[in-house]
């Protein structure tokens, strides 16, 4: 038997239970992974509450982890017992060990430890497709990042700066503004107390920005739209303040023929070729030092309830990991 965090019904953080589960031996095309670290992400909260349906319950939560392959099932190619591996978008990560197919697994390169790998896969690959595919950032661009002190936000800020962009980061407090500046933001805006769009216009000489990367959702949608230049890109990739509701596409016209995208990591890593390319680019950025993964919170896996509460209260910064 091994331990896992599971839910039997959707709801608040206290619905999560630390339970015994039977993992067993890997079947056809599967491996057994012993986790060494697990990533915590907002998608976990969306799934716990039922905002995102995860199917039949009870279910083990968690979408991202790193560990060692303990056992390999039949017909597995390219992976062996003892390999250090990591993954994102693989429900069931909140566990000491698990079975999974290899379609989401990548090998962790030398120079990246397991804790860093667990903290970077979902957030880092998200940053990669946002900067390289959703809106390809070019040197000289001035871009807007909401929640710039968060896990994805800090990676986005560093990477965009490395690409030659000027970065405006929106944050919720002065303390988070300092974190965002450390991550490469040239300017910070307190979105709770300042007029975001006006500050953006002041910074850009009235032009606005070509893109707003927005993971906050309902609370900042208007600020994002109002900050964009004509034909700019509103990239909505999260709902930290709640999902965007009653969105009128006419708002895109009124704000200057804007584009809107609601992307997912699953789309941009939907096959092995894409997964290898996105993960490989991320690994290169981290190994080279262009991007640092800031793990600012660590919790025992058994204390995941508190970790969720802290993330929901927006008291976390950077990346958070759970240790089995």
C-alpha positions, 0 to 999 in steps of 0.5 A: 500500500502507498499513500495519496491525497484523494477527493470523494466529492468536489468542494473546499480544501478540507474535502481532500483526504490522505488515504491508503491506495493500492498501486500495483504493478504496471500493465501494458505500456505503463511504468510505476513512478515513485515520486520524489516531488510534486508540483502544486498548481491552480489547475489542482484547485479548479479540479478540486472544486469541480470547476474542471470536471475530472470524471468519476470520484474518488480521484487522486488530484495533482497534475505534475510530478517528478520521480524515478521509474521503479518498474516497467510494464510490457511494450514500453519503449524509451524508458527503463527502471531507474530513469529520472522522469517528470511530467505535467498534465497527468492527473494523479500526482498527489501520491507517493507512487503511481502507475502511468503511461509514458506519453506524458513522461520526459526524462530529466536532464543532468543539471536539473534536480527533482525538486526543480523538475517537479516545480517547472514542468506545468508552469514552465511549459505553459510559459514556453508556449505563451511566449513562443506560440500564443504570442511570439514575443520579439525583442523590443516588445513591451508586454503585460503580465498579470500575477507576475509574482506567481509561478508562471508569472516569474518564469514568464518575466524572466524568459521574456526579459531574456528574449529582449522584451520590456516587461510590465508586471501586475501584482497584488502587493508591494512585497510581490512587486519586489519579487516581480522586479527580481524576476525581470519586470521593468515596471510593476503595477498594483492591480488592486489599488492602481488604474492598470490601463492608465499606468500601461498607457503612461509607461508606453507613451499612450500606445498600449501593449501588444499582449496581456498574459492574464491568469487572474480571470474575471477581476482583470479582464477589463484591465487587460483589454483596456491596456492593449494596442489595436489588434493586440492579443488578450491571452487568458490562461487562468481563473485565479479570481474566478472564471470570466463570465458574460464575455461579449465578443463586441468588447474586442471590437470596441477596444481596437479589433483585439484577438483573444485566446484561451489556450491550454498546455494540453493543446501545445503538447498534444503529441510526442513531437510537440511535448519534446520540443516544448519541454526541451526548450524549457530544459535548455532555458533553465540549464543555461541560466536564462530562467530560474525556478523559484521554489518559495514554498515546500509542504509535506504531501500529507499537508496538501490541505494547507498548501491549497488554502495558502494558494487560494488566499494568494499568500504563495509566490513563485513555485510550490512543491509537495514532498512525499 
